Amino acid sequence: MIKKAKLNDLEMIVKYKLKMFEDAKLKGLLSNDAYDQILNNYQTLYKEGKAQHFISVVKGFNVGCAGAFLKNDLPYCF
């Protein structure tokens, strides 16, 4: 089943994102407070209606997610 993520799902989503960086051996490129920064950014984007994730659920377990963001900074604003 695919479900639309809500604000209370963001903590899990950020943990998935950090795990992705770790698995790609790129976690060292992130700041020590990356979790807090990403979570705060995602929460802001959700509240502004500029982000959405979808969570894949199998037998009651979250097994993955995908997301999208509306960007309006350079060069996306053009």
PDB file of N, CA, C and O in Angstrom:
ATOM      1  N   MET A   1       0.838  -1.166   0.000  1.00  0.00           N
ATOM      2  CA  MET A   1       0.000   0.000   0.000  1.00  0.00           C
ATOM      3  C   MET A   1       0.896   1.245   0.000  1.00  0.00           C
ATOM      4  O   MET A   1       1.970   1.249   0.601  1.00  0.00           O
ATOM      5  N   ILE A   2       0.446   2.279  -0.669  1.00  0.00           N
ATOM      6  CA  ILE A   2       1.141   3.566  -0.673  1.00  0.00           C
ATOM      7  C   ILE A   2       0.260   4.561   0.073  1.00  0.00           C
ATOM      8  O   ILE A   2      -0.927   4.703  -0.222  1.00  0.00           O
ATOM      9  N   LYS A   3       0.862   5.251   1.049  1.00  0.00           N
ATOM     10  CA  LYS A   3       0.097   6.267   1.778  1.00  0.00           C
ATOM     11  C   LYS A   3       0.803   7.615   1.681  1.00  0.00           C
ATOM     12  O   LYS A   3       2.029   7.691   1.590  1.00  0.00           O
ATOM     13  N   LYS A   4       0.014   8.653   1.701  1.00  0.00           N
ATOM     14  CA  LYS A   4       0.529  10.020   1.676  1.00  0.00           C
ATOM     15  C   LYS A   4       1.077  10.355   3.058  1.00  0.00           C
ATOM     16  O   LYS A   4       0.390  10.183   4.065  1.00  0.00           O
ATOM     17  N   ALA A   5       2.304  10.828   3.102  1.00  0.00           N
ATOM     18  CA  ALA A   5       2.935  11.163   4.380  1.00  0.00           C
ATOM     19  C   ALA A   5       2.308  12.412   4.986  1.00  0.00           C
ATOM     20  O   ALA A   5       1.824  13.301   4.285  1.00  0.00           O
ATOM     21  N   LYS A   6       2.335  12.443   6.307  1.00  0.00           N
ATOM     22  CA  LYS A   6       1.847  13.593   7.066  1.00  0.00           C
ATOM     23  C   LYS A   6       3.007  14.160   7.870  1.00  0.00           C
ATOM     24  O   LYS A   6       4.084  13.566   7.926  1.00  0.00           O
ATOM     25  N   LEU A   7       2.785  15.304   8.488  1.00  0.00           N
ATOM     26  CA  LEU A   7       3.832  15.944   9.293  1.00  0.00           C
ATOM     27  C   LEU A   7       4.453  14.985  10.303  1.00  0.00           C
ATOM     28  O   LEU A   7       5.666  15.004  10.507  1.00  0.00           O
ATOM     29  N   ASN A   8       3.639  14.151  10.933  1.00  0.00           N
ATOM     30  CA  ASN A   8       4.181  13.255  11.952  1.00  0.00           C
ATOM     31  C   ASN A   8       5.004  12.107  11.357  1.00  0.00           C
ATOM     32  O   ASN A   8       5.615  11.348  12.109  1.00  0.00           O
ATOM     33  N   ASP A   9       5.034  11.961  10.034  1.00  0.00           N
ATOM     34  CA  ASP A   9       5.872  10.952   9.379  1.00  0.00           C
ATOM     35  C   ASP A   9       7.267  11.484   9.054  1.00  0.00           C
ATOM     36  O   ASP A   9       8.154  10.716   8.680  1.00  0.00           O
ATOM     37  N   LEU A  10       7.462  12.787   9.194  1.00  0.00           N
ATOM     38  CA  LEU A  10       8.716  13.392   8.742  1.00  0.00           C
ATOM     39  C   LEU A  10       9.937  12.916   9.510  1.00  0.00           C
ATOM     40  O   LEU A  10      11.017  12.817   8.928  1.00  0.00           O
ATOM     41  N   GLU A  11       9.805  12.622  10.781  1.00  0.00           N
ATOM     42  CA  GLU A  11      10.967  12.140  11.543  1.00  0.00           C
ATOM     43  C   GLU A  11      11.493  10.847  10.929  1.00  0.00           C
ATOM     44  O   GLU A  11      12.703  10.684  10.773  1.00  0.00           O
ATOM     45  N   MET A  12      10.596   9.929  10.580  1.00  0.00           N
ATOM     46  CA  MET A  12      10.997   8.673   9.954  1.00  0.00           C
ATOM     47  C   MET A  12      11.614   8.935   8.577  1.00  0.00           C
ATOM     48  O   MET A  12      12.618   8.320   8.217  1.00  0.00           O
ATOM     49  N   ILE A  13      11.020   9.833   7.823  1.00  0.00           N
ATOM     50  CA  ILE A  13      11.503  10.132   6.479  1.00  0.00           C
ATOM     51  C   ILE A  13      12.918  10.703   6.535  1.00  0.00           C
ATOM     52  O   ILE A  13      13.768  10.340   5.721  1.00  0.00           O
ATOM     53  N   VAL A  14      13.170  11.588   7.485  1.00  0.00           N
ATOM     54  CA  VAL A  14      14.514  12.164   7.624  1.00  0.00           C
ATOM     55  C   VAL A  14      15.517  11.076   8.020  1.00  0.00           C
ATOM     56  O   VAL A  14      16.652  11.079   7.543  1.00  0.00           O
ATOM     57  N   LYS A  15      15.110  10.152   8.883  1.00  0.00           N
ATOM     58  CA  LYS A  15      15.994   9.033   9.241  1.00  0.00           C
ATOM     59  C   LYS A  15      16.318   8.188   8.015  1.00  0.00           C
ATOM     60  O   LYS A  15      17.459   7.759   7.848  1.00  0.00           O
ATOM     61  N   TYR A  16      15.321   7.939   7.146  1.00  0.00           N
ATOM     62  CA  TYR A  16      15.569   7.217   5.889  1.00  0.00           C
ATOM     63  C   TYR A  16      16.576   7.977   5.025  1.00  0.00           C
ATOM     64  O   TYR A  16      17.479   7.377   4.442  1.00  0.00           O
ATOM     65  N   LYS A  17      16.417   9.300   4.947  1.00  0.00           N
ATOM     66  CA  LYS A  17      17.312  10.121   4.129  1.00  0.00           C
ATOM     67  C   LYS A  17      18.747  10.035   4.648  1.00  0.00           C
ATOM     68  O   LYS A  17      19.685   9.881   3.865  1.00  0.00           O
ATOM     69  N   LEU A  18      18.915  10.136   5.959  1.00  0.00           N
ATOM     70  CA  LEU A  18      20.256  10.057   6.535  1.00  0.00           C
ATOM     71  C   LEU A  18      20.859   8.666   6.330  1.00  0.00           C
ATOM     72  O   LEU A  18      22.065   8.539   6.118  1.00  0.00           O
ATOM     73  N   LYS A  19      20.032   7.633   6.391  1.00  0.00           N
ATOM     74  CA  LYS A  19      20.509   6.266   6.137  1.00  0.00           C
ATOM     75  C   LYS A  19      20.974   6.131   4.689  1.00  0.00           C
ATOM     76  O   LYS A  19      21.954   5.439   4.412  1.00  0.00           O
ATOM     77  N   MET A  20      20.276   6.789   3.771  1.00  0.00           N
ATOM     78  CA  MET A  20      20.681   6.771   2.371  1.00  0.00           C
ATOM     79  C   MET A  20      22.082   7.384   2.211  1.00  0.00           C
ATOM     80  O   MET A  20      22.923   6.837   1.498  1.00  0.00           O
ATOM     81  N   PHE A  21      22.325   8.514   2.874  1.00  0.00           N
ATOM     82  CA  PHE A  21      23.654   9.136   2.828  1.00  0.00           C
ATOM     83  C   PHE A  21      24.704   8.208   3.437  1.00  0.00           C
ATOM     84  O   PHE A  21      25.808   8.084   2.907  1.00  0.00           O
ATOM     85  N   GLU A  22      24.361   7.560   4.542  1.00  0.00           N
ATOM     86  CA  GLU A  22      25.281   6.627   5.192  1.00  0.00           C
ATOM     87  C   GLU A  22      25.614   5.452   4.271  1.00  0.00           C
ATOM     88  O   GLU A  22      26.782   5.091   4.127  1.00  0.00           O
ATOM     89  N   ASP A  23      24.600   4.859   3.652  1.00  0.00           N
ATOM     90  CA  ASP A  23      24.816   3.717   2.751  1.00  0.00           C
ATOM     91  C   ASP A  23      25.654   4.100   1.539  1.00  0.00           C
ATOM     92  O   ASP A  23      26.395   3.271   1.010  1.00  0.00           O
ATOM     93  N   ALA A  24      25.543   5.354   1.095  1.00  0.00           N
ATOM     94  CA  ALA A  24      26.318   5.836  -0.053  1.00  0.00           C
ATOM     95  C   ALA A  24      27.698   6.338   0.371  1.00  0.00           C
ATOM     96  O   ALA A  24      28.449   6.873  -0.444  1.00  0.00           O
ATOM     97  N   LYS A  25      28.024   6.160   1.654  1.00  0.00           N
ATOM     98  CA  LYS A  25      29.312   6.611   2.211  1.00  0.00           C
ATOM     99  C   LYS A  25      29.493   8.125   2.075  1.00  0.00           C
ATOM    100  O   LYS A  25      30.604   8.608   1.856  1.00  0.00           O
ATOM    101  N   LEU A  26      28.386   8.869   2.207  1.00  0.00           N
ATOM    102  CA  LEU A  26      28.417  10.323   2.064  1.00  0.00           C
ATOM    103  C   LEU A  26      28.009  11.054   3.339  1.00  0.00           C
ATOM    104  O   LEU A  26      27.914  12.281   3.351  1.00  0.00           O
ATOM    105  N   LYS A  27      27.770  10.308   4.403  1.00  0.00           N
ATOM    106  CA  LYS A  27      27.299  10.927   5.640  1.00  0.00           C
ATOM    107  C   LYS A  27      28.297  11.955   6.172  1.00  0.00           C
ATOM    108  O   LYS A  27      27.899  12.929   6.810  1.00  0.00           O
ATOM    109  N   GLY A  28      29.586  11.747   5.916  1.00  0.00           N
ATOM    110  CA  GLY A  28      30.604  12.685   6.366  1.00  0.00           C
ATOM    111  C   GLY A  28      30.486  14.060   5.738  1.00  0.00           C
ATOM    112  O   GLY A  28      31.070  15.021   6.238  1.00  0.00           O
ATOM    113  N   LEU A  29      29.735  14.168   4.647  1.00  0.00           N
ATOM    114  CA  LEU A  29      29.536  15.459   3.995  1.00  0.00           C
ATOM    115  C   LEU A  29      28.468  16.307   4.687  1.00  0.00           C
ATOM    116  O   LEU A  29      28.354  17.505   4.428  1.00  0.00           O
ATOM    117  N   LEU A  30      27.700  15.685   5.555  1.00  0.00           N
ATOM    118  CA  LEU A  30      26.611  16.386   6.235  1.00  0.00           C
ATOM    119  C   LEU A  30      27.096  17.010   7.537  1.00  0.00           C
ATOM    120  O   LEU A  30      28.041  16.522   8.157  1.00  0.00           O
ATOM    121  N   SER A  31      26.446  18.084   7.942  1.00  0.00           N
ATOM    122  CA  SER A  31      26.791  18.717   9.214  1.00  0.00           C
ATOM    123  C   SER A  31      26.324  17.838  10.367  1.00  0.00           C
ATOM    124  O   SER A  31      25.474  16.964  10.196  1.00  0.00           O
ATOM    125  N   ASN A  32      26.885  18.082  11.529  1.00  0.00           N
ATOM    126  CA  ASN A  32      26.535  17.281  12.710  1.00  0.00           C
ATOM    127  C   ASN A  32      25.066  17.410  13.089  1.00  0.00           C
ATOM    128  O   ASN A  32      24.494  16.496  13.683  1.00  0.00           O
ATOM    129  N   ASP A  33      24.457  18.533  12.751  1.00  0.00           N
ATOM    130  CA  ASP A  33      23.040  18.733  13.075  1.00  0.00           C
ATOM    131  C   ASP A  33      22.146  18.568  11.844  1.00  0.00           C
ATOM    132  O   ASP A  33      21.078  19.175  11.760  1.00  0.00           O
ATOM    133  N   ALA A  34      22.588  17.749  10.898  1.00  0.00           N
ATOM    134  CA  ALA A  34      21.837  17.552   9.648  1.00  0.00           C
ATOM    135  C   ALA A  34      20.406  17.086   9.919  1.00  0.00           C
ATOM    136  O   ALA A  34      19.473  17.561   9.272  1.00  0.00           O
ATOM    137  N   TYR A  35      20.224  16.175  10.853  1.00  0.00           N
ATOM    138  CA  TYR A  35      18.875  15.676  11.156  1.00  0.00           C
ATOM    139  C   TYR A  35      17.946  16.836  11.496  1.00  0.00           C
ATOM    140  O   TYR A  35      16.865  16.958  10.920  1.00  0.00           O
ATOM    141  N   ASP A  36      18.364  17.691  12.433  1.00  0.00           N
ATOM    142  CA  ASP A  36      17.529  18.814  12.859  1.00  0.00           C
ATOM    143  C   ASP A  36      17.282  19.796  11.715  1.00  0.00           C
ATOM    144  O   ASP A  36      16.163  20.279  11.540  1.00  0.00           O
ATOM    145  N   GLN A  37      18.324  20.090  10.940  1.00  0.00           N
ATOM    146  CA  GLN A  37      18.175  21.027   9.832  1.00  0.00           C
ATOM    147  C   GLN A  37      17.207  20.496   8.776  1.00  0.00           C
ATOM    148  O   GLN A  37      16.330  21.222   8.307  1.00  0.00           O
ATOM    149  N   ILE A  38      17.370  19.231   8.407  1.00  0.00           N
ATOM    150  CA  ILE A  38      16.505  18.635   7.383  1.00  0.00           C
ATOM    151  C   ILE A  38      15.067  18.566   7.891  1.00  0.00           C
ATOM    152  O   ILE A  38      14.137  18.922   7.168  1.00  0.00           O
ATOM    153  N   LEU A  39      14.881  18.113   9.125  1.00  0.00           N
ATOM    154  CA  LEU A  39      13.538  18.000   9.688  1.00  0.00           C
ATOM    155  C   LEU A  39      12.848  19.364   9.717  1.00  0.00           C
ATOM    156  O   LEU A  39      11.691  19.484   9.314  1.00  0.00           O
ATOM    157  N   ASN A  40      13.551  20.381  10.188  1.00  0.00           N
ATOM    158  CA  ASN A  40      12.965  21.726  10.240  1.00  0.00           C
ATOM    159  C   ASN A  40      12.607  22.225   8.848  1.00  0.00           C
ATOM    160  O   ASN A  40      11.552  22.828   8.649  1.00  0.00           O
ATOM    161  N   ASN A  41      13.489  21.973   7.884  1.00  0.00           N
ATOM    162  CA  ASN A  41      13.241  22.394   6.510  1.00  0.00           C
ATOM    163  C   ASN A  41      12.026  21.676   5.931  1.00  0.00           C
ATOM    164  O   ASN A  41      11.166  22.305   5.315  1.00  0.00           O
ATOM    165  N   TYR A  42      11.953  20.361   6.128  1.00  0.00           N
ATOM    166  CA  TYR A  42      10.817  19.586   5.632  1.00  0.00           C
ATOM    167  C   TYR A  42       9.514  20.055   6.279  1.00  0.00           C
ATOM    168  O   TYR A  42       8.498  20.191   5.598  1.00  0.00           O
ATOM    169  N   GLN A  43       9.538  20.302   7.585  1.00  0.00           N
ATOM    170  CA  GLN A  43       8.329  20.759   8.273  1.00  0.00           C
ATOM    171  C   GLN A  43       7.838  22.085   7.689  1.00  0.00           C
ATOM    172  O   GLN A  43       6.639  22.276   7.488  1.00  0.00           O
ATOM    173  N   THR A  44       8.762  22.984   7.422  1.00  0.00           N
ATOM    174  CA  THR A  44       8.403  24.269   6.821  1.00  0.00           C
ATOM    175  C   THR A  44       7.817  24.069   5.432  1.00  0.00           C
ATOM    176  O   THR A  44       6.787  24.655   5.100  1.00  0.00           O
ATOM    177  N   LEU A  45       8.472  23.239   4.615  1.00  0.00           N
ATOM    178  CA  LEU A  45       7.973  22.983   3.264  1.00  0.00           C
ATOM    179  C   LEU A  45       6.581  22.356   3.288  1.00  0.00           C
ATOM    180  O   LEU A  45       5.734  22.708   2.467  1.00  0.00           O
ATOM    181  N   TYR A  46       6.334  21.436   4.213  1.00  0.00           N
ATOM    182  CA  TYR A  46       5.009  20.809   4.326  1.00  0.00           C
ATOM    183  C   TYR A  46       3.951  21.835   4.707  1.00  0.00           C
ATOM    184  O   TYR A  46       2.863  21.858   4.132  1.00  0.00           O
ATOM    185  N   LYS A  47       4.272  22.677   5.672  1.00  0.00           N
ATOM    186  CA  LYS A  47       3.306  23.680   6.130  1.00  0.00           C
ATOM    187  C   LYS A  47       2.980  24.690   5.034  1.00  0.00           C
ATOM    188  O   LYS A  47       1.884  25.248   5.002  1.00  0.00           O
ATOM    189  N   GLU A  48       3.950  24.926   4.127  1.00  0.00           N
ATOM    190  CA  GLU A  48       3.740  25.849   3.006  1.00  0.00           C
ATOM    191  C   GLU A  48       3.141  25.146   1.790  1.00  0.00           C
ATOM    192  O   GLU A  48       2.874  25.790   0.776  1.00  0.00           O
ATOM    193  N   GLY A  49       2.928  23.839   1.879  1.00  0.00           N
ATOM    194  CA  GLY A  49       2.384  23.082   0.761  1.00  0.00           C
ATOM    195  C   GLY A  49       3.356  22.916  -0.392  1.00  0.00           C
ATOM    196  O   GLY A  49       2.940  22.791  -1.544  1.00  0.00           O
ATOM    197  N   LYS A  50       4.661  22.913  -0.087  1.00  0.00           N
ATOM    198  CA  LYS A  50       5.687  22.829  -1.121  1.00  0.00           C
ATOM    199  C   LYS A  50       6.445  21.507  -1.134  1.00  0.00           C
ATOM    200  O   LYS A  50       7.443  21.373  -1.841  1.00  0.00           O
ATOM    201  N   ALA A  51       5.984  20.541  -0.366  1.00  0.00           N
ATOM    202  CA  ALA A  51       6.654  19.236  -0.334  1.00  0.00           C
ATOM    203  C   ALA A  51       5.618  18.151  -0.055  1.00  0.00           C
ATOM    204  O   ALA A  51       4.590  18.391   0.577  1.00  0.00           O
ATOM    205  N   GLN A  52       5.921  16.957  -0.546  1.00  0.00           N
ATOM    206  CA  GLN A  52       5.065  15.807  -0.272  1.00  0.00           C
ATOM    207  C   GLN A  52       5.882  14.528  -0.423  1.00  0.00           C
ATOM    208  O   GLN A  52       6.691  14.401  -1.342  1.00  0.00           O
ATOM    209  N   HIS A  53       5.665  13.602   0.473  1.00  0.00           N
ATOM    210  CA  HIS A  53       6.270  12.273   0.391  1.00  0.00           C
ATOM    211  C   HIS A  53       5.157  11.229   0.352  1.00  0.00           C
ATOM    212  O   HIS A  53       4.027  11.472   0.774  1.00  0.00           O
ATOM    213  N   PHE A  54       5.515  10.081  -0.162  1.00  0.00           N
ATOM    214  CA  PHE A  54       4.615   8.929  -0.156  1.00  0.00           C
ATOM    215  C   PHE A  54       5.385   7.767   0.447  1.00  0.00           C
ATOM    216  O   PHE A  54       6.561   7.567   0.145  1.00  0.00           O
ATOM    217  N   ILE A  55       4.718   7.006   1.297  1.00  0.00           N
ATOM    218  CA  ILE A  55       5.360   5.927   2.045  1.00  0.00           C
ATOM    219  C   ILE A  55       4.804   4.599   1.562  1.00  0.00           C
ATOM    220  O   ILE A  55       3.593   4.424   1.424  1.00  0.00           O
ATOM    221  N   SER A  56       5.709   3.676   1.309  1.00  0.00           N
ATOM    222  CA  SER A  56       5.324   2.318   0.934  1.00  0.00           C
ATOM    223  C   SER A  56       5.205   1.494   2.214  1.00  0.00           C
ATOM    224  O   SER A  56       6.137   1.426   3.016  1.00  0.00           O
ATOM    225  N   VAL A  57       4.033   0.868   2.390  1.00  0.00           N
ATOM    226  CA  VAL A  57       3.756   0.088   3.595  1.00  0.00           C
ATOM    227  C   VAL A  57       3.461  -1.355   3.179  1.00  0.00           C
ATOM    228  O   VAL A  57       2.592  -1.611   2.346  1.00  0.00           O
ATOM    229  N   VAL A  58       4.205  -2.292   3.777  1.00  0.00           N
ATOM    230  CA  VAL A  58       4.013  -3.719   3.507  1.00  0.00           C
ATOM    231  C   VAL A  58       3.781  -4.424   4.837  1.00  0.00           C
ATOM    232  O   VAL A  58       4.619  -4.365   5.737  1.00  0.00           O
ATOM    233  N   LYS A  59       2.655  -5.081   4.950  1.00  0.00           N
ATOM    234  CA  LYS A  59       2.292  -5.825   6.161  1.00  0.00           C
ATOM    235  C   LYS A  59       2.430  -4.970   7.415  1.00  0.00           C
ATOM    236  O   LYS A  59       2.884  -5.444   8.456  1.00  0.00           O
ATOM    237  N   GLY A  60       2.028  -3.691   7.302  1.00  0.00           N
ATOM    238  CA  GLY A  60       2.050  -2.785   8.444  1.00  0.00           C
ATOM    239  C   GLY A  60       3.382  -2.118   8.719  1.00  0.00           C
ATOM    240  O   GLY A  60       3.498  -1.340   9.666  1.00  0.00           O
ATOM    241  N   PHE A  61       4.397  -2.409   7.906  1.00  0.00           N
ATOM    242  CA  PHE A  61       5.727  -1.827   8.104  1.00  0.00           C
ATOM    243  C   PHE A  61       6.038  -0.830   6.992  1.00  0.00           C
ATOM    244  O   PHE A  61       5.789  -1.098   5.817  1.00  0.00           O
ATOM    245  N   ASN A  62       6.587   0.327   7.376  1.00  0.00           N
ATOM    246  CA  ASN A  62       7.077   1.289   6.395  1.00  0.00           C
ATOM    247  C   ASN A  62       8.365   0.735   5.807  1.00  0.00           C
ATOM    248  O   ASN A  62       9.317   0.455   6.536  1.00  0.00           O
ATOM    249  N   VAL A  63       8.395   0.576   4.486  1.00  0.00           N
ATOM    250  CA  VAL A  63       9.567  -0.038   3.862  1.00  0.00           C
ATOM    251  C   VAL A  63      10.291   0.898   2.901  1.00  0.00           C
ATOM    252  O   VAL A  63      11.362   0.551   2.403  1.00  0.00           O
ATOM    253  N   GLY A  64       9.741   2.056   2.633  1.00  0.00           N
ATOM    254  CA  GLY A  64      10.402   2.997   1.742  1.00  0.00           C
ATOM    255  C   GLY A  64       9.557   4.233   1.553  1.00  0.00           C
ATOM    256  O   GLY A  64       8.398   4.286   1.964  1.00  0.00           O
ATOM    257  N   CYS A  65      10.160   5.230   0.920  1.00  0.00           N
ATOM    258  CA  CYS A  65       9.413   6.448   0.642  1.00  0.00           C
ATOM    259  C   CYS A  65      10.009   7.165  -0.558  1.00  0.00           C
ATOM    260  O   CYS A  65      11.152   6.923  -0.946  1.00  0.00           O
ATOM    261  N   ALA A  66       9.219   8.041  -1.130  1.00  0.00           N
ATOM    262  CA  ALA A  66       9.651   8.905  -2.224  1.00  0.00           C
ATOM    263  C   ALA A  66       9.025  10.269  -1.974  1.00  0.00           C
ATOM    264  O   ALA A  66       7.945  10.365  -1.391  1.00  0.00           O
ATOM    265  N   GLY A  67       9.694  11.306  -2.410  1.00  0.00           N
ATOM    266  CA  GLY A  67       9.176  12.639  -2.168  1.00  0.00           C
ATOM    267  C   GLY A  67       9.505  13.610  -3.276  1.00  0.00           C
ATOM    268  O   GLY A  67      10.333  13.340  -4.146  1.00  0.00           O
ATOM    269  N   ALA A  68       8.840  14.744  -3.225  1.00  0.00           N
ATOM    270  CA  ALA A  68       9.068  15.808  -4.207  1.00  0.00           C
ATOM    271  C   ALA A  68       8.926  17.156  -3.508  1.00  0.00           C
ATOM    272  O   ALA A  68       8.210  17.289  -2.515  1.00  0.00           O
ATOM    273  N   PHE A  69       9.619  18.142  -4.044  1.00  0.00           N
ATOM    274  CA  PHE A  69       9.619  19.487  -3.490  1.00  0.00           C
ATOM    275  C   PHE A  69       9.393  20.497  -4.604  1.00  0.00           C
ATOM    276  O   PHE A  69       9.946  20.355  -5.695  1.00  0.00           O
ATOM    277  N   LEU A  70       8.591  21.506  -4.339  1.00  0.00           N
ATOM    278  CA  LEU A  70       8.457  22.627  -5.258  1.00  0.00           C
ATOM    279  C   LEU A  70       9.548  23.618  -4.899  1.00  0.00           C
ATOM    280  O   LEU A  70       9.635  24.079  -3.761  1.00  0.00           O
ATOM    281  N   LYS A  71      10.378  23.941  -5.876  1.00  0.00           N
ATOM    282  CA  LYS A  71      11.489  24.845  -5.614  1.00  0.00           C
ATOM    283  C   LYS A  71      11.272  26.147  -6.367  1.00  0.00           C
ATOM    284  O   LYS A  71      10.801  26.144  -7.504  1.00  0.00           O
ATOM    285  N   ASN A  72      11.616  27.253  -5.734  1.00  0.00           N
ATOM    286  CA  ASN A  72      11.469  28.533  -6.410  1.00  0.00           C
ATOM    287  C   ASN A  72      12.735  29.380  -6.337  1.00  0.00           C
ATOM    288  O   ASN A  72      12.714  30.572  -6.644  1.00  0.00           O
ATOM    289  N   ASP A  73      13.844  28.751  -5.927  1.00  0.00           N
ATOM    290  CA  ASP A  73      15.107  29.471  -5.936  1.00  0.00           C
ATOM    291  C   ASP A  73      15.754  29.315  -7.316  1.00  0.00           C
ATOM    292  O   ASP A  73      15.214  28.624  -8.180  1.00  0.00           O
ATOM    293  N   LEU A  74      16.886  29.943  -7.519  1.00  0.00           N
ATOM    294  CA  LEU A  74      17.580  29.819  -8.814  1.00  0.00           C
ATOM    295  C   LEU A  74      18.030  28.397  -9.046  1.00  0.00           C
ATOM    296  O   LEU A  74      18.458  27.775  -8.073  1.00  0.00           O
ATOM    297  N   PRO A  75      17.983  27.837 -10.184  1.00  0.00           N
ATOM    298  CA  PRO A  75      17.407  28.337 -11.427  1.00  0.00           C
ATOM    299  C   PRO A  75      15.939  27.955 -11.592  1.00  0.00           C
ATOM    300  O   PRO A  75      15.343  28.214 -12.637  1.00  0.00           O
ATOM    301  N   TYR A  76      15.354  27.341 -10.562  1.00  0.00           N
ATOM    302  CA  TYR A  76      14.002  26.800 -10.674  1.00  0.00           C
ATOM    303  C   TYR A  76      12.938  27.883 -10.846  1.00  0.00           C
ATOM    304  O   TYR A  76      11.867  27.615 -11.391  1.00  0.00           O
ATOM    305  N   CYS A  77      13.220  29.093 -10.391  1.00  0.00           N
ATOM    306  CA  CYS A  77      12.221  30.156 -10.474  1.00  0.00           C
ATOM    307  C   CYS A  77      11.944  30.577 -11.919  1.00  0.00           C
ATOM    308  O   CYS A  77      10.971  31.282 -12.186  1.00  0.00           O
ATOM    309  N   PHE A  78      12.802  30.145 -12.851  1.00  0.00           N
ATOM    310  CA  PHE A  78      12.580  30.494 -14.265  1.00  0.00           C
ATOM    311  C   PHE A  78      11.950  29.345 -15.005  1.00  0.00           C
ATOM    312  O   PHE A  78      11.689  29.451 -16.204  1.00  0.00           O
TER     313      PHE A  78
END
